[in-house]
Amino acid sequence: MTTPKSAFRRGFLDGGPFVLIVVPFALVFGAVGSEAGLSIAQVMGFSVLVIAGAAQFTAVQLLADEAPTFVILLTSLAVNLRMAMYSASLQPYLGQASVWARPLLAYMLVDQSYTISILKFEKEPEMTVSARVAYFFGVVALIVPFWYICTFIGALAGQAVPDGYGIDFAIPIAFLALVAPALRTVAHVAAALVAVVLALAFAGLPYNFGLLIAAIAAMVTGAEIERRYFS
């Protein structure tokens, strides 16, 4: 039987390679946040409190565009709604975790920790709840600290970039790198196509309202395809 100690060690090893993905995104976010006019404390507040790369990039871009607060919040929420589906998917495996563990599990639920953990839990359903919790924490043991550290380094570097050398180009590049590996099913591809078409169609709306419309429509499309053809 898998013990919590061995599960943590296995999670640590499985999550380690994902640091190679986390590091550049964190560096870019820190730099982009500073370039957008945020202080180092504000940039770090994003990464520590939100800990969600896609939503953070979205919020910073909207802040740079001087969008209203409610638009920033709604758009970031739309981008991050997938976390609710992640939570529902993990509930059968981690729902019986202790009271102290559940808030930490929720806080550290990101794309990488979900993907690695759900594959492990489905492959080894005999794991105990304590072993599953230990495995999850093992996965994020490197990912979360590197996200903080590299955000800070990126923020410092961004403040050193002269005003004439904007790095706004990093935002769409980062989004492409985030989205491309996730296009694994018909539902994913359909959602991405809907998002692209609607984002372009509504690009002229103020405060990037088009992004909010595109994000919601894409999620509805993907969920409906999953419901009709794969459930």
C-alpha positions as MATLAB code, in Angstrom:
seq = 'MTTPKSAFRRGFLDGGPFVLIVVPFALVFGAVGSEAGLSIAQVMGFSVLVIAGAAQFTAVQLLADEAPTFVILLTSLAVNLRMAMYSASLQPYLGQASVWARPLLAYMLVDQSYTISILKFEKEPEMTVSARVAYFFGVVALIVPFWYICTFIGALAGQAVPDGYGIDFAIPIAFLALVAPALRTVAHVAAALVAVVLALAFAGLPYNFGLLIAAIAAMVTGAEIERRYFS';
ca = [
       0.000    0.000    0.000;
       1.165    3.507   -0.823;
       2.089    5.443    2.319;
       1.733    9.242    2.625;
       5.527    9.567    2.720;
       6.074    7.573   -0.472;
       3.109    9.343   -2.122;
       4.598   12.766   -1.352;
       7.944   11.660   -2.790;
       6.246   10.355   -5.940;
       4.268   13.582   -6.333;
       7.429   15.618   -5.867;
       9.124   13.702   -8.678;
       6.088   13.869  -10.961;
       5.601   17.593  -10.444;
       9.279   18.528  -10.703;
       9.483   18.713  -14.528;
       6.608   21.199  -14.610;
       8.878   23.765  -12.988;
      10.335   24.205  -16.478;
       6.931   25.536  -17.525;
       6.202   27.545  -14.396;
       9.513   29.424  -14.339;
       9.210   31.265  -17.693;
       5.539   32.119  -17.121;
       6.270   33.526  -13.681;
       9.209   35.534  -15.000;
       7.100   36.940  -17.831;
       4.200   37.772  -15.533;
       6.459   39.584  -13.090;
       8.025   41.588  -15.902;
       4.705   42.371  -17.589;
       3.170   43.419  -14.270;
       5.999   45.863  -13.613;
       5.828   47.131  -17.179;
       2.107   47.775  -16.675;
       2.909   50.079  -13.754;
       2.380   47.778  -10.772;
       4.763   47.922   -7.837;
       6.698   44.812   -6.821;
       4.354   44.405   -3.826;
       1.311   44.545   -6.102;
       2.807   42.066   -8.555;
       3.625   39.684   -5.718;
       0.135   40.162   -4.297;
      -1.255   38.869   -7.579;
       0.916   35.770   -7.567;
       0.486   34.952   -3.872;
      -3.244   35.635   -3.582;
      -4.467   34.631   -7.043;
      -1.866   32.015   -8.065;
      -3.455   31.567  -11.501;
      -1.330   32.464  -14.503;
      -4.011   32.962  -17.157;
      -6.252   35.052  -14.896;
      -3.280   37.118  -13.739;
      -2.191   37.934  -17.295;
      -5.783   38.855  -18.157;
      -6.162   41.130  -15.147;
      -2.857   42.907  -15.773;
      -3.743   43.541  -19.420;
      -7.109   44.991  -18.406;
      -5.459   47.105  -15.719;
      -3.092   48.463  -18.349;
      -6.135   49.315  -20.492;
      -7.706   51.121  -17.493;
     -10.784   48.893  -17.543;
     -13.357   49.252  -14.724;
     -12.810   47.076  -11.692;
     -15.965   45.006  -12.257;
     -14.858   44.193  -15.808;
     -11.464   43.007  -14.554;
     -13.091   40.849  -11.880;
     -15.700   39.328  -14.208;
     -13.211   38.572  -16.957;
     -10.695   37.032  -14.574;
     -13.481   34.939  -13.036;
     -14.569   33.738  -16.471;
     -11.013   32.727  -17.326;
     -10.688   30.863  -14.028;
     -14.062   29.105  -13.976;
     -12.332   25.909  -15.052;
     -11.113   25.622  -11.445;
     -14.686   24.873  -10.395;
     -14.718   21.926  -12.797;
     -11.320   20.818  -11.520;
     -12.659   20.896   -7.963;
     -15.716   18.843   -8.878;
     -13.500   16.298  -10.604;
     -11.209   15.935   -7.567;
     -13.983   15.847   -4.968;
     -14.442   12.051   -5.044;
     -10.725   11.630   -4.318;
      -9.994   14.503   -1.922;
     -13.413   15.401   -0.533;
     -12.740   13.501    2.693;
      -9.473   15.315    3.396;
      -9.064   16.937    6.801;
     -10.440   20.388    7.562;
      -6.949   21.943    7.562;
      -5.954   20.277    4.287;
      -8.972   21.267    2.165;
      -8.281   25.041    2.101;
      -4.645   24.379    1.146;
      -5.700   21.944   -1.566;
      -8.099   24.533   -2.972;
      -5.492   27.291   -2.825;
      -2.865   25.206   -4.630;
      -5.244   23.889   -7.290;
      -3.703   24.975  -10.583;
      -3.579   23.419  -14.046;
      -0.428   21.444  -13.318;
      -1.449   20.107   -9.906;
      -4.864   19.070  -11.223;
      -3.615   17.344  -14.360;
      -0.900   15.359  -12.620;
      -3.032   14.428   -9.604;
      -6.205   13.365  -11.388;
      -4.242   11.047  -13.678;
      -2.575    9.467  -10.648;
      -5.802    9.087   -8.682;
      -7.656    7.526  -11.613;
      -4.792    5.135  -12.270;
      -4.484    4.081   -8.618;
      -7.980    4.221   -7.065;
      -6.803    2.145   -4.105;
      -4.796    5.062   -2.679;
      -5.984    6.246    0.728;
      -7.200    9.813    1.214;
      -4.095   10.677    3.232;
      -1.872    9.319    0.465;
      -3.751   11.321   -2.151;
      -3.394   14.511   -0.115;
       0.324   13.827    0.343;
       0.736   13.175   -3.378;
      -1.014   16.446   -4.271;
       1.179   18.432   -1.896;
       4.232   16.688   -3.309;
       3.265   17.821   -6.803;
       3.049   21.485   -5.774;
       6.062   21.404   -3.435;
       8.262   22.914   -6.157;
       5.676   24.490   -8.450;
       4.249   26.992   -5.945;
       7.554   28.283   -4.471;
       9.068   28.689   -7.943;
       5.973   30.643   -9.010;
       6.528   33.094   -6.164;
      10.291   33.373   -6.558;
      10.317   33.786  -10.322;
       7.468   36.309  -10.206;
       9.632   38.400   -7.878;
      12.671   38.080  -10.147;
      10.565   38.990  -13.172;
       9.133   42.026  -11.392;
      12.628   43.249  -10.553;
      13.734   42.712  -14.138;
      10.629   44.458  -15.485;
      11.376   47.581  -13.482;
      14.790   47.679  -15.118;
      13.326   47.693  -18.645;
      13.509   51.231  -20.129;
      10.168   52.882  -20.935;
      10.848   52.715  -24.663;
      11.210   48.937  -24.653;
       7.745   47.607  -23.900;
       7.301   43.873  -23.438;
       3.555   43.696  -24.138;
       4.311   41.130  -26.838;
       4.980   38.620  -24.063;
       1.304   38.432  -23.078;
      -0.090   36.840  -26.281;
       2.953   34.570  -26.500;
       2.369   33.385  -22.947;
      -1.307   32.722  -23.648;
      -0.473   30.688  -26.735;
       1.945   28.593  -24.718;
      -0.710   28.074  -22.025;
      -3.522   27.127  -24.395;
      -1.811   25.032  -27.061;
      -0.945   21.995  -24.882;
      -4.536   21.899  -23.576;
      -6.136   21.316  -26.993;
      -6.451   17.563  -26.538;
     -10.112   16.852  -27.398;
     -12.806   17.966  -29.834;
     -14.448   19.970  -27.050;
     -11.171   21.794  -26.329;
     -10.605   22.643  -29.982;
     -14.202   23.802  -30.465;
     -14.012   26.017  -27.393;
     -10.749   27.534  -28.625;
     -12.200   28.240  -32.089;
     -15.290   29.906  -30.614;
     -13.083   32.008  -28.345;
     -10.884   33.152  -31.235;
     -13.792   33.994  -33.555;
     -15.782   35.916  -30.952;
     -12.732   37.703  -29.551;
     -11.956   38.991  -33.046;
     -15.605   39.789  -33.799;
     -16.000   41.845  -30.610;
     -12.499   43.306  -30.547;
     -13.890   46.820  -30.902;
     -15.875   46.725  -27.668;
     -14.542   48.956  -24.871;
     -12.520   47.591  -21.952;
     -12.021   44.240  -23.684;
     -15.652   43.235  -23.133;
     -15.158   41.043  -26.188;
     -12.774   38.858  -24.203;
     -15.413   38.286  -21.523;
     -18.053   37.349  -24.116;
     -15.621   35.054  -25.930;
     -14.515   33.313  -22.712;
     -18.071   32.573  -21.547;
     -19.222   31.399  -24.985;
     -16.162   29.155  -25.324;
     -16.802   27.478  -21.969;
     -20.469   26.904  -22.819;
     -19.481   25.417  -26.175;
     -16.921   23.042  -24.700;
     -19.245   21.937  -21.896;
     -22.152   21.311  -24.293;
     -20.026   19.219  -26.632;
     -18.775   17.167  -23.694;
     -22.359   16.691  -22.457;
     -23.820   15.682  -25.793;
     -21.148   13.447  -27.227;
     -18.835   12.278  -24.434;
     -20.973   11.915  -21.296;
];
